[in-house]
Amino acid sequence: MDPERLGLVLGNQVGNRVKHTPTGAEVRDTGEGIAPVQQARSFEKFYRAPGAPAGGAGLGLSIAKDIVQAHGGDIGVTSAPGQGCTFWFTLPRREEAGPVDS
């Protein structure tokens, strides 16, 4: 496990939630949502959904996907237009306890 790289994944996930949540709203599934046809492209390099706020190069989710998959995990999104998004990722369980190499 690479804690630094997984920290990038978490930072991307939290940063996107804050960026796409209206001011004063809960940072939980309250953004503009993503149409189903755009969800599949969300993890492509340089992809930016139509109407997305300015800023960013469209690399964050692509990098997060590469990192999560390199750790044997999976990443995805559940969303509907006007109903926010839930981005998630899973990692396999570590079988044996012990120190993590850094």
Gaussian input, Z-matrix of N, CA and C with variables (Angstrom, degrees):
# hf/3-21g

backbone

0 1
 N
 C     1     B1
 C     2     B2     1     A1
 N     3     B3     2     A2     1     D1
 C     4     B4     3     A3     2     D2
 C     5     B5     4     A4     3     D3
 N     6     B6     5     A5     4     D4
 C     7     B7     6     A6     5     D5
 C     8     B8     7     A7     6     D6
 N     9     B9     8     A8     7     D7
 C    10    B10     9     A9     8     D8
 C    11    B11    10    A10     9     D9
 N    12    B12    11    A11    10    D10
 C    13    B13    12    A12    11    D11
 C    14    B14    13    A13    12    D12
 N    15    B15    14    A14    13    D13
 C    16    B16    15    A15    14    D14
 C    17    B17    16    A16    15    D15
 N    18    B18    17    A17    16    D16
 C    19    B19    18    A18    17    D17
 C    20    B20    19    A19    18    D18
 N    21    B21    20    A20    19    D19
 C    22    B22    21    A21    20    D20
 C    23    B23    22    A22    21    D21
 N    24    B24    23    A23    22    D22
 C    25    B25    24    A24    23    D23
 C    26    B26    25    A25    24    D24
 N    27    B27    26    A26    25    D25
 C    28    B28    27    A27    26    D26
 C    29    B29    28    A28    27    D27
 N    30    B30    29    A29    28    D28
 C    31    B31    30    A30    29    D29
 C    32    B32    31    A31    30    D30
 N    33    B33    32    A32    31    D31
 C    34    B34    33    A33    32    D32
 C    35    B35    34    A34    33    D33
 N    36    B36    35    A35    34    D34
 C    37    B37    36    A36    35    D35
 C    38    B38    37    A37    36    D36
 N    39    B39    38    A38    37    D37
 C    40    B40    39    A39    38    D38
 C    41    B41    40    A40    39    D39
 N    42    B42    41    A41    40    D40
 C    43    B43    42    A42    41    D41
 C    44    B44    43    A43    42    D42
 N    45    B45    44    A44    43    D43
 C    46    B46    45    A45    44    D44
 C    47    B47    46    A46    45    D45
 N    48    B48    47    A47    46    D46
 C    49    B49    48    A48    47    D47
 C    50    B50    49    A49    48    D48
 N    51    B51    50    A50    49    D49
 C    52    B52    51    A51    50    D50
 C    53    B53    52    A52    51    D51
 N    54    B54    53    A53    52    D52
 C    55    B55    54    A54    53    D53
 C    56    B56    55    A55    54    D54
 N    57    B57    56    A56    55    D55
 C    58    B58    57    A57    56    D56
 C    59    B59    58    A58    57    D57
 N    60    B60    59    A59    58    D58
 C    61    B61    60    A60    59    D59
 C    62    B62    61    A61    60    D60
 N    63    B63    62    A62    61    D61
 C    64    B64    63    A63    62    D62
 C    65    B65    64    A64    63    D63
 N    66    B66    65    A65    64    D64
 C    67    B67    66    A66    65    D65
 C    68    B68    67    A67    66    D66
 N    69    B69    68    A68    67    D67
 C    70    B70    69    A69    68    D68
 C    71    B71    70    A70    69    D69
 N    72    B72    71    A71    70    D70
 C    73    B73    72    A72    71    D71
 C    74    B74    73    A73    72    D72
 N    75    B75    74    A74    73    D73
 C    76    B76    75    A75    74    D74
 C    77    B77    76    A76    75    D75
 N    78    B78    77    A77    76    D76
 C    79    B79    78    A78    77    D77
 C    80    B80    79    A79    78    D78
 N    81    B81    80    A80    79    D79
 C    82    B82    81    A81    80    D80
 C    83    B83    82    A82    81    D81
 N    84    B84    83    A83    82    D82
 C    85    B85    84    A84    83    D83
 C    86    B86    85    A85    84    D84
 N    87    B87    86    A86    85    D85
 C    88    B88    87    A87    86    D86
 C    89    B89    88    A88    87    D87
 N    90    B90    89    A89    88    D88
 C    91    B91    90    A90    89    D89
 C    92    B92    91    A91    90    D90
 N    93    B93    92    A92    91    D91
 C    94    B94    93    A93    92    D92
 C    95    B95    94    A94    93    D93
 N    96    B96    95    A95    94    D94
 C    97    B97    96    A96    95    D95
 C    98    B98    97    A97    96    D96
 N    99    B99    98    A98    97    D97
 C   100   B100    99    A99    98    D98
 C   101   B101   100   A100    99    D99
 N   102   B102   101   A101   100   D100
 C   103   B103   102   A102   101   D101
 C   104   B104   103   A103   102   D102
 N   105   B105   104   A104   103   D103
 C   106   B106   105   A105   104   D104
 C   107   B107   106   A106   105   D105
 N   108   B108   107   A107   106   D106
 C   109   B109   108   A108   107   D107
 C   110   B110   109   A109   108   D108
 N   111   B111   110   A110   109   D109
 C   112   B112   111   A111   110   D110
 C   113   B113   112   A112   111   D111
 N   114   B114   113   A113   112   D112
 C   115   B115   114   A114   113   D113
 C   116   B116   115   A115   114   D114
 N   117   B117   116   A116   115   D115
 C   118   B118   117   A117   116   D116
 C   119   B119   118   A118   117   D117
 N   120   B120   119   A119   118   D118
 C   121   B121   120   A120   119   D119
 C   122   B122   121   A121   120   D120
 N   123   B123   122   A122   121   D121
 C   124   B124   123   A123   122   D122
 C   125   B125   124   A124   123   D123
 N   126   B126   125   A125   124   D124
 C   127   B127   126   A126   125   D125
 C   128   B128   127   A127   126   D126
 N   129   B129   128   A128   127   D127
 C   130   B130   129   A129   128   D128
 C   131   B131   130   A130   129   D129
 N   132   B132   131   A131   130   D130
 C   133   B133   132   A132   131   D131
 C   134   B134   133   A133   132   D132
 N   135   B135   134   A134   133   D133
 C   136   B136   135   A135   134   D134
 C   137   B137   136   A136   135   D135
 N   138   B138   137   A137   136   D136
 C   139   B139   138   A138   137   D137
 C   140   B140   139   A139   138   D138
 N   141   B141   140   A140   139   D139
 C   142   B142   141   A141   140   D140
 C   143   B143   142   A142   141   D141
 N   144   B144   143   A143   142   D142
 C   145   B145   144   A144   143   D143
 C   146   B146   145   A145   144   D144
 N   147   B147   146   A146   145   D145
 C   148   B148   147   A147   146   D146
 C   149   B149   148   A148   147   D147
 N   150   B150   149   A149   148   D148
 C   151   B151   150   A150   149   D149
 C   152   B152   151   A151   150   D150
 N   153   B153   152   A152   151   D151
 C   154   B154   153   A153   152   D152
 C   155   B155   154   A154   153   D153
 N   156   B156   155   A155   154   D154
 C   157   B157   156   A156   155   D155
 C   158   B158   157   A157   156   D156
 N   159   B159   158   A158   157   D157
 C   160   B160   159   A159   158   D158
 C   161   B161   160   A160   159   D159
 N   162   B162   161   A161   160   D160
 C   163   B163   162   A162   161   D161
 C   164   B164   163   A163   162   D162
 N   165   B165   164   A164   163   D163
 C   166   B166   165   A165   164   D164
 C   167   B167   166   A166   165   D165
 N   168   B168   167   A167   166   D166
 C   169   B169   168   A168   167   D167
 C   170   B170   169   A169   168   D168
 N   171   B171   170   A170   169   D169
 C   172   B172   171   A171   170   D170
 C   173   B173   172   A172   171   D171
 N   174   B174   173   A173   172   D172
 C   175   B175   174   A174   173   D173
 C   176   B176   175   A175   174   D174
 N   177   B177   176   A176   175   D175
 C   178   B178   177   A177   176   D176
 C   179   B179   178   A178   177   D177
 N   180   B180   179   A179   178   D178
 C   181   B181   180   A180   179   D179
 C   182   B182   181   A181   180   D180
 N   183   B183   182   A182   181   D181
 C   184   B184   183   A183   182   D182
 C   185   B185   184   A184   183   D183
 N   186   B186   185   A185   184   D184
 C   187   B187   186   A186   185   D185
 C   188   B188   187   A187   186   D186
 N   189   B189   188   A188   187   D187
 C   190   B190   189   A189   188   D188
 C   191   B191   190   A190   189   D189
 N   192   B192   191   A191   190   D190
 C   193   B193   192   A192   191   D191
 C   194   B194   193   A193   192   D192
 N   195   B195   194   A194   193   D193
 C   196   B196   195   A195   194   D194
 C   197   B197   196   A196   195   D195
 N   198   B198   197   A197   196   D196
 C   199   B199   198   A198   197   D197
 C   200   B200   199   A199   198   D198
 N   201   B201   200   A200   199   D199
 C   202   B202   201   A201   200   D200
 C   203   B203   202   A202   201   D201
 N   204   B204   203   A203   202   D202
 C   205   B205   204   A204   203   D203
 C   206   B206   205   A205   204   D204
 N   207   B207   206   A206   205   D205
 C   208   B208   207   A207   206   D206
 C   209   B209   208   A208   207   D207
 N   210   B210   209   A209   208   D208
 C   211   B211   210   A210   209   D209
 C   212   B212   211   A211   210   D210
 N   213   B213   212   A212   211   D211
 C   214   B214   213   A213   212   D212
 C   215   B215   214   A214   213   D213
 N   216   B216   215   A215   214   D214
 C   217   B217   216   A216   215   D215
 C   218   B218   217   A217   216   D216
 N   219   B219   218   A218   217   D217
 C   220   B220   219   A219   218   D218
 C   221   B221   220   A220   219   D219
 N   222   B222   221   A221   220   D220
 C   223   B223   222   A222   221   D221
 C   224   B224   223   A223   222   D222
 N   225   B225   224   A224   223   D223
 C   226   B226   225   A225   224   D224
 C   227   B227   226   A226   225   D225
 N   228   B228   227   A227   226   D226
 C   229   B229   228   A228   227   D227
 C   230   B230   229   A229   228   D228
 N   231   B231   230   A230   229   D229
 C   232   B232   231   A231   230   D230
 C   233   B233   232   A232   231   D231
 N   234   B234   233   A233   232   D232
 C   235   B235   234   A234   233   D233
 C   236   B236   235   A235   234   D234
 N   237   B237   236   A236   235   D235
 C   238   B238   237   A237   236   D236
 C   239   B239   238   A238   237   D237
 N   240   B240   239   A239   238   D238
 C   241   B241   240   A240   239   D239
 C   242   B242   241   A241   240   D240
 N   243   B243   242   A242   241   D241
 C   244   B244   243   A243   242   D242
 C   245   B245   244   A244   243   D243
 N   246   B246   245   A245   244   D244
 C   247   B247   246   A246   245   D245
 C   248   B248   247   A247   246   D246
 N   249   B249   248   A248   247   D247
 C   250   B250   249   A249   248   D248
 C   251   B251   250   A250   249   D249
 N   252   B252   251   A251   250   D250
 C   253   B253   252   A252   251   D251
 C   254   B254   253   A253   252   D252
 N   255   B255   254   A254   253   D253
 C   256   B256   255   A255   254   D254
 C   257   B257   256   A256   255   D255
 N   258   B258   257   A257   256   D256
 C   259   B259   258   A258   257   D257
 C   260   B260   259   A259   258   D258
 N   261   B261   260   A260   259   D259
 C   262   B262   261   A261   260   D260
 C   263   B263   262   A262   261   D261
 N   264   B264   263   A263   262   D262
 C   265   B265   264   A264   263   D263
 C   266   B266   265   A265   264   D264
 N   267   B267   266   A266   265   D265
 C   268   B268   267   A267   266   D266
 C   269   B269   268   A268   267   D267
 N   270   B270   269   A269   268   D268
 C   271   B271   270   A270   269   D269
 C   272   B272   271   A271   270   D270
 N   273   B273   272   A272   271   D271
 C   274   B274   273   A273   272   D272
 C   275   B275   274   A274   273   D273
 N   276   B276   275   A275   274   D274
 C   277   B277   276   A276   275   D275
 C   278   B278   277   A277   276   D276
 N   279   B279   278   A278   277   D277
 C   280   B280   279   A279   278   D278
 C   281   B281   280   A280   279   D279
 N   282   B282   281   A281   280   D280
 C   283   B283   282   A282   281   D281
 C   284   B284   283   A283   282   D282
 N   285   B285   284   A284   283   D283
 C   286   B286   285   A285   284   D284
 C   287   B287   286   A286   285   D285
 N   288   B288   287   A287   286   D286
 C   289   B289   288   A288   287   D287
 C   290   B290   289   A289   288   D288
 N   291   B291   290   A290   289   D289
 C   292   B292   291   A291   290   D290
 C   293   B293   292   A292   291   D291
 N   294   B294   293   A293   292   D292
 C   295   B295   294   A294   293   D293
 C   296   B296   295   A295   294   D294
 N   297   B297   296   A296   295   D295
 C   298   B298   297   A297   296   D296
 C   299   B299   298   A298   297   D297
 N   300   B300   299   A299   298   D298
 C   301   B301   300   A300   299   D299
 C   302   B302   301   A301   300   D300
 N   303   B303   302   A302   301   D301
 C   304   B304   303   A303   302   D302
 C   305   B305   304   A304   303   D303

   B1=1.4435
   B2=1.5190
   B3=1.3046
   B4=1.4516
   B5=1.5280
   B6=1.3354
   B7=1.4675
   B8=1.5307
   B9=1.3176
   B10=1.4679
   B11=1.5287
   B12=1.3087
   B13=1.4748
   B14=1.5312
   B15=1.3206
   B16=1.4627
   B17=1.5256
   B18=1.3292
   B19=1.4649
   B20=1.5178
   B21=1.3356
   B22=1.4671
   B23=1.5312
   B24=1.3266
   B25=1.4631
   B26=1.5266
   B27=1.3217
   B28=1.4664
   B29=1.5263
   B30=1.3287
   B31=1.4639
   B32=1.5145
   B33=1.3290
   B34=1.4634
   B35=1.5168
   B36=1.3231
   B37=1.4594
   B38=1.5286
   B39=1.3245
   B40=1.4622
   B41=1.5323
   B42=1.3326
   B43=1.4636
   B44=1.5236
   B45=1.3274
   B46=1.4646
   B47=1.5231
   B48=1.3095
   B49=1.4704
   B50=1.5251
   B51=1.3172
   B52=1.4592
   B53=1.5296
   B54=1.3162
   B55=1.4697
   B56=1.5332
   B57=1.3166
   B58=1.4613
   B59=1.5259
   B60=1.3111
   B61=1.4568
   B62=1.5258
   B63=1.3193
   B64=1.4653
   B65=1.5292
   B66=1.3307
   B67=1.4591
   B68=1.5278
   B69=1.3168
   B70=1.4621
   B71=1.5149
   B72=1.3238
   B73=1.4660
   B74=1.5229
   B75=1.3238
   B76=1.4613
   B77=1.5121
   B78=1.3138
   B79=1.4613
   B80=1.5257
   B81=1.3097
   B82=1.4624
   B83=1.5152
   B84=1.2950
   B85=1.4522
   B86=1.5322
   B87=1.3339
   B88=1.4631
   B89=1.5263
   B90=1.3245
   B91=1.4617
   B92=1.5168
   B93=1.3263
   B94=1.4646
   B95=1.5259
   B96=1.2967
   B97=1.4597
   B98=1.5135
   B99=1.3105
   B100=1.4628
   B101=1.5217
   B102=1.3208
   B103=1.4687
   B104=1.5293
   B105=1.3303
   B106=1.4706
   B107=1.5317
   B108=1.3224
   B109=1.4670
   B110=1.5241
   B111=1.3287
   B112=1.4611
   B113=1.5206
   B114=1.3096
   B115=1.4662
   B116=1.5164
   B117=1.3144
   B118=1.4619
   B119=1.5228
   B120=1.3269
   B121=1.4654
   B122=1.5289
   B123=1.3054
   B124=1.4663
   B125=1.5209
   B126=1.3168
   B127=1.4605
   B128=1.5326
   B129=1.3462
   B130=1.4603
   B131=1.5297
   B132=1.3329
   B133=1.4619
   B134=1.5251
   B135=1.3355
   B136=1.4589
   B137=1.5234
   B138=1.3218
   B139=1.4636
   B140=1.5241
   B141=1.3126
   B142=1.4660
   B143=1.5193
   B144=1.3063
   B145=1.4604
   B146=1.5271
   B147=1.3250
   B148=1.4608
   B149=1.5280
   B150=1.3318
   B151=1.4614
   B152=1.5168
   B153=1.3381
   B154=1.4698
   B155=1.5282
   B156=1.3390
   B157=1.4632
   B158=1.5293
   B159=1.3231
   B160=1.4667
   B161=1.5255
   B162=1.3137
   B163=1.4614
   B164=1.5130
   B165=1.2970
   B166=1.4611
   B167=1.5109
   B168=1.3150
   B169=1.4574
   B170=1.5226
   B171=1.3271
   B172=1.4494
   B173=1.5146
   B174=1.3334
   B175=1.4675
   B176=1.5275
   B177=1.3170
   B178=1.4628
   B179=1.5140
   B180=1.3332
   B181=1.4602
   B182=1.5257
   B183=1.3239
   B184=1.4606
   B185=1.5271
   B186=1.3101
   B187=1.4715
   B188=1.5233
   B189=1.3417
   B190=1.4643
   B191=1.5318
   B192=1.3265
   B193=1.4707
   B194=1.5252
   B195=1.3214
   B196=1.4649
   B197=1.5268
   B198=1.3305
   B199=1.4703
   B200=1.5247
   B201=1.3282
   B202=1.4626
   B203=1.5255
   B204=1.3298
   B205=1.4614
   B206=1.5266
   B207=1.3351
   B208=1.4655
   B209=1.5287
   B210=1.3218
   B211=1.4657
   B212=1.5329
   B213=1.3342
   B214=1.4583
   B215=1.5074
   B216=1.3296
   B217=1.4549
   B218=1.5154
   B219=1.3094
   B220=1.4603
   B221=1.5193
   B222=1.3425
   B223=1.4574
   B224=1.5196
   B225=1.3214
   B226=1.4518
   B227=1.5113
   B228=1.3290
   B229=1.4620
   B230=1.5184
   B231=1.3256
   B232=1.4494
   B233=1.5221
   B234=1.3382
   B235=1.4576
   B236=1.5136
   B237=1.3250
   B238=1.4585
   B239=1.5229
   B240=1.3326
   B241=1.4649
   B242=1.5268
   B243=1.3207
   B244=1.4559
   B245=1.5116
   B246=1.3232
   B247=1.4670
   B248=1.5217
   B249=1.3072
   B250=1.4601
   B251=1.5150
   B252=1.3306
   B253=1.4593
   B254=1.5113
   B255=1.2987
   B256=1.4507
   B257=1.5260
   B258=1.3323
   B259=1.4598
   B260=1.5085
   B261=1.3124
   B262=1.4609
   B263=1.5193
   B264=1.3134
   B265=1.4610
   B266=1.5116
   B267=1.3290
   B268=1.4600
   B269=1.5208
   B270=1.3022
   B271=1.4668
   B272=1.5190
   B273=1.3308
   B274=1.4591
   B275=1.5248
   B276=1.2966
   B277=1.4602
   B278=1.5060
   B279=1.2927
   B280=1.4572
   B281=1.5168
   B282=1.3185
   B283=1.4614
   B284=1.5296
   B285=1.3190
   B286=1.4547
   B287=1.5165
   B288=1.2979
   B289=1.4588
   B290=1.5251
   B291=1.2820
   B292=1.4606
   B293=1.5125
   B294=1.3155
   B295=1.4578
   B296=1.5267
   B297=1.3106
   B298=1.4681
   B299=1.5111
   B300=1.3408
   B301=1.4607
   B302=1.5105
   B303=1.3306
   B304=1.4653
   B305=1.4917
   A1=108.69
   A2=117.18
   A3=123.29
   A4=108.47
   A5=118.05
   A6=121.00
   A7=113.43
   A8=117.45
   A9=119.75
   A10=111.02
   A11=116.08
   A12=119.71
   A13=111.43
   A14=117.28
   A15=119.22
   A16=110.52
   A17=117.38
   A18=120.94
   A19=111.18
   A20=116.83
   A21=120.76
   A22=110.86
   A23=116.49
   A24=120.44
   A25=109.44
   A26=116.89
   A27=120.13
   A28=111.16
   A29=116.93
   A30=120.59
   A31=111.66
   A32=116.89
   A33=120.92
   A34=110.62
   A35=117.15
   A36=120.80
   A37=111.42
   A38=117.41
   A39=121.16
   A40=110.37
   A41=117.02
   A42=120.53
   A43=112.32
   A44=116.89
   A45=120.07
   A46=111.51
   A47=116.74
   A48=119.19
   A49=110.66
   A50=116.40
   A51=120.43
   A52=110.22
   A53=116.59
   A54=122.12
   A55=112.45
   A56=117.31
   A57=121.36
   A58=113.06
   A59=117.76
   A60=121.82
   A61=108.37
   A62=117.78
   A63=120.17
   A64=111.62
   A65=116.31
   A66=122.28
   A67=109.93
   A68=115.64
   A69=121.65
   A70=114.70
   A71=117.79
   A72=120.35
   A73=110.04
   A74=115.26
   A75=120.65
   A76=108.87
   A77=117.09
   A78=120.54
   A79=107.22
   A80=113.96
   A81=120.12
   A82=109.88
   A83=116.91
   A84=122.78
   A85=113.63
   A86=117.34
   A87=120.00
   A88=112.90
   A89=117.83
   A90=121.00
   A91=112.39
   A92=114.93
   A93=120.81
   A94=114.29
   A95=118.55
   A96=121.36
   A97=112.75
   A98=116.61
   A99=123.48
   A100=108.20
   A101=115.84
   A102=120.30
   A103=109.79
   A104=117.60
   A105=121.00
   A106=113.75
   A107=118.57
   A108=119.86
   A109=111.77
   A110=117.60
   A111=121.17
   A112=112.28
   A113=117.81
   A114=120.88
   A115=111.90
   A116=117.84
   A117=121.15
   A118=111.76
   A119=117.45
   A120=121.39
   A121=112.07
   A122=118.80
   A123=122.44
   A124=114.03
   A125=117.96
   A126=121.89
   A127=112.90
   A128=116.80
   A129=121.06
   A130=110.19
   A131=116.06
   A132=120.24
   A133=109.84
   A134=115.49
   A135=125.22
   A136=114.49
   A137=118.34
   A138=119.14
   A139=109.92
   A140=115.14
   A141=122.42
   A142=107.01
   A143=116.38
   A144=120.66
   A145=110.00
   A146=117.18
   A147=120.03
   A148=110.37
   A149=116.22
   A150=121.50
   A151=114.58
   A152=117.84
   A153=120.92
   A154=109.19
   A155=117.82
   A156=120.26
   A157=111.24
   A158=115.41
   A159=120.43
   A160=110.32
   A161=115.71
   A162=120.93
   A163=111.01
   A164=115.14
   A165=120.17
   A166=111.20
   A167=115.17
   A168=120.88
   A169=112.37
   A170=117.77
   A171=119.68
   A172=112.96
   A173=116.33
   A174=120.14
   A175=113.61
   A176=118.23
   A177=121.21
   A178=114.64
   A179=117.10
   A180=119.62
   A181=111.91
   A182=117.11
   A183=120.47
   A184=110.90
   A185=115.92
   A186=120.78
   A187=110.15
   A188=116.39
   A189=120.26
   A190=110.32
   A191=116.82
   A192=120.69
   A193=110.87
   A194=117.07
   A195=120.50
   A196=111.53
   A197=116.66
   A198=121.25
   A199=110.63
   A200=116.55
   A201=120.39
   A202=110.63
   A203=117.28
   A204=119.77
   A205=111.88
   A206=117.54
   A207=120.28
   A208=111.29
   A209=116.86
   A210=121.81
   A211=111.71
   A212=117.04
   A213=120.66
   A214=113.95
   A215=117.68
   A216=121.23
   A217=113.29
   A218=114.70
   A219=122.49
   A220=108.24
   A221=116.55
   A222=121.88
   A223=107.61
   A224=117.11
   A225=119.42
   A226=112.15
   A227=114.80
   A228=122.43
   A229=109.25
   A230=115.31
   A231=123.41
   A232=105.36
   A233=117.62
   A234=119.42
   A235=110.98
   A236=113.95
   A237=122.76
   A238=106.90
   A239=117.63
   A240=119.57
   A241=111.80
   A242=115.28
   A243=121.53
   A244=115.17
   A245=117.66
   A246=120.42
   A247=112.82
   A248=117.71
   A249=120.33
   A250=113.38
   A251=114.90
   A252=122.52
   A253=110.08
   A254=114.87
   A255=121.02
   A256=106.89
   A257=116.23
   A258=121.26
   A259=107.09
   A260=117.22
   A261=121.32
   A262=109.63
   A263=114.83
   A264=119.95
   A265=109.03
   A266=114.94
   A267=121.73
   A268=108.36
   A269=114.97
   A270=122.37
   A271=107.64
   A272=116.82
   A273=117.85
   A274=110.64
   A275=114.88
   A276=121.11
   A277=110.74
   A278=116.13
   A279=120.54
   A280=107.68
   A281=117.22
   A282=122.15
   A283=114.19
   A284=117.48
   A285=119.40
   A286=110.51
   A287=115.70
   A288=120.25
   A289=109.25
   A290=115.52
   A291=120.74
   A292=109.80
   A293=116.43
   A294=119.22
   A295=111.82
   A296=115.17
   A297=121.83
   A298=107.52
   A299=117.14
   A300=120.93
   A301=108.83
   A302=115.93
   A303=118.42
   A304=111.38
   D1=137.76
   D2=178.43
   D3=-110.27
   D4=95.74
   D5=-176.19
   D6=-57.96
   D7=-34.90
   D8=-179.35
   D9=-65.01
   D10=-45.44
   D11=-179.99
   D12=-68.11
   D13=-39.56
   D14=177.62
   D15=-67.29
   D16=-29.06
   D17=173.06
   D18=-62.85
   D19=-36.25
   D20=175.64
   D21=-63.59
   D22=-40.09
   D23=178.75
   D24=-62.12
   D25=-49.24
   D26=179.98
   D27=-62.17
   D28=-42.19
   D29=178.35
   D30=-60.78
   D31=-41.15
   D32=177.58
   D33=-63.43
   D34=-45.41
   D35=-178.34
   D36=-61.86
   D37=-47.07
   D38=-179.47
   D39=-68.04
   D40=-43.65
   D41=179.81
   D42=-59.40
   D43=-42.89
   D44=178.10
   D45=-64.93
   D46=-38.48
   D47=179.54
   D48=-63.03
   D49=-43.80
   D50=179.81
   D51=-66.07
   D52=-43.39
   D53=-177.47
   D54=-62.99
   D55=-35.69
   D56=-174.22
   D57=-103.50
   D58=16.33
   D59=178.01
   D60=-110.99
   D61=131.29
   D62=179.76
   D63=-58.28
   D64=148.72
   D65=178.75
   D66=-55.17
   D67=133.54
   D68=177.84
   D69=83.45
   D70=-4.74
   D71=-179.12
   D72=-90.31
   D73=163.29
   D74=173.75
   D75=-66.66
   D76=143.61
   D77=176.75
   D78=-86.23
   D79=66.35
   D80=-179.67
   D81=-156.90
   D82=98.97
   D83=169.99
   D84=51.95
   D85=43.38
   D86=-178.85
   D87=-122.50
   D88=7.35
   D89=-177.55
   D90=-78.16
   D91=-165.19
   D92=-174.37
   D93=-77.31
   D94=-14.31
   D95=179.64
   D96=81.81
   D97=168.34
   D98=-179.09
   D99=-130.80
   D100=129.15
   D101=178.21
   D102=-62.88
   D103=147.37
   D104=-178.74
   D105=-52.94
   D106=-39.05
   D107=-178.89
   D108=-67.65
   D109=-24.32
   D110=178.99
   D111=-88.26
   D112=-23.00
   D113=-177.69
   D114=-58.94
   D115=-42.20
   D116=-179.01
   D117=-63.29
   D118=-27.09
   D119=-177.99
   D120=-91.14
   D121=-9.77
   D122=-174.40
   D123=-55.09
   D124=-26.32
   D125=-175.73
   D126=-101.35
   D127=7.26
   D128=177.14
   D129=-79.36
   D130=145.82
   D131=176.38
   D132=-60.05
   D133=135.89
   D134=175.14
   D135=68.10
   D136=5.27
   D137=179.50
   D138=-77.33
   D139=132.21
   D140=174.17
   D141=-130.99
   D142=125.34
   D143=-178.06
   D144=-63.69
   D145=144.25
   D146=176.27
   D147=-55.88
   D148=133.24
   D149=-179.98
   D150=83.12
   D151=3.23
   D152=179.38
   D153=-65.00
   D154=147.12
   D155=177.96
   D156=-58.36
   D157=150.79
   D158=179.00
   D159=-62.53
   D160=154.27
   D161=178.93
   D162=104.25
   D163=152.58
   D164=-179.60
   D165=84.70
   D166=153.71
   D167=-177.17
   D168=-104.93
   D169=-2.07
   D170=-177.32
   D171=78.70
   D172=29.00
   D173=-179.19
   D174=-109.82
   D175=-20.73
   D176=-172.20
   D177=-54.90
   D178=-51.02
   D179=-177.91
   D180=-70.36
   D181=-32.18
   D182=176.71
   D183=-65.07
   D184=-44.33
   D185=177.69
   D186=-64.34
   D187=-44.31
   D188=178.76
   D189=-58.53
   D190=-42.33
   D191=179.40
   D192=-62.25
   D193=-45.51
   D194=179.28
   D195=-59.55
   D196=-43.46
   D197=-178.63
   D198=-66.10
   D199=-48.73
   D200=-178.70
   D201=-61.30
   D202=-44.19
   D203=179.90
   D204=-67.39
   D205=-33.39
   D206=176.83
   D207=-64.84
   D208=-24.10
   D209=177.34
   D210=-93.28
   D211=8.13
   D212=178.00
   D213=82.43
   D214=15.60
   D215=-177.63
   D216=-103.57
   D217=-170.60
   D218=-179.55
   D219=-135.90
   D220=155.36
   D221=-178.32
   D222=-142.51
   D223=146.88
   D224=-179.76
   D225=-165.70
   D226=-174.53
   D227=-179.33
   D228=-141.90
   D229=143.70
   D230=171.63
   D231=-123.56
   D232=126.92
   D233=-174.83
   D234=-161.17
   D235=162.24
   D236=171.34
   D237=-147.48
   D238=139.92
   D239=179.98
   D240=-53.49
   D241=133.47
   D242=-179.92
   D243=77.66
   D244=0.41
   D245=-176.65
   D246=-125.39
   D247=16.51
   D248=176.45
   D249=78.35
   D250=-175.26
   D251=-177.00
   D252=-137.16
   D253=151.53
   D254=168.64
   D255=-125.05
   D256=108.58
   D257=173.53
   D258=-93.08
   D259=138.52
   D260=-176.21
   D261=-140.70
   D262=160.17
   D263=169.61
   D264=-150.19
   D265=152.84
   D266=178.22
   D267=-124.52
   D268=153.08
   D269=174.66
   D270=-132.37
   D271=146.82
   D272=178.39
   D273=-67.19
   D274=151.47
   D275=177.40
   D276=-72.66
   D277=139.34
   D278=175.89
   D279=-77.71
   D280=127.15
   D281=-173.10
   D282=-75.11
   D283=-37.02
   D284=-177.14
   D285=-119.53
   D286=141.92
   D287=178.25
   D288=-79.13
   D289=152.79
   D290=179.62
   D291=157.65
   D292=173.65
   D293=-178.63
   D294=-66.89
   D295=147.95
   D296=177.03
   D297=-92.69
   D298=128.37
   D299=176.39
   D300=-68.07
   D301=138.94
   D302=178.17
   D303=-114.25

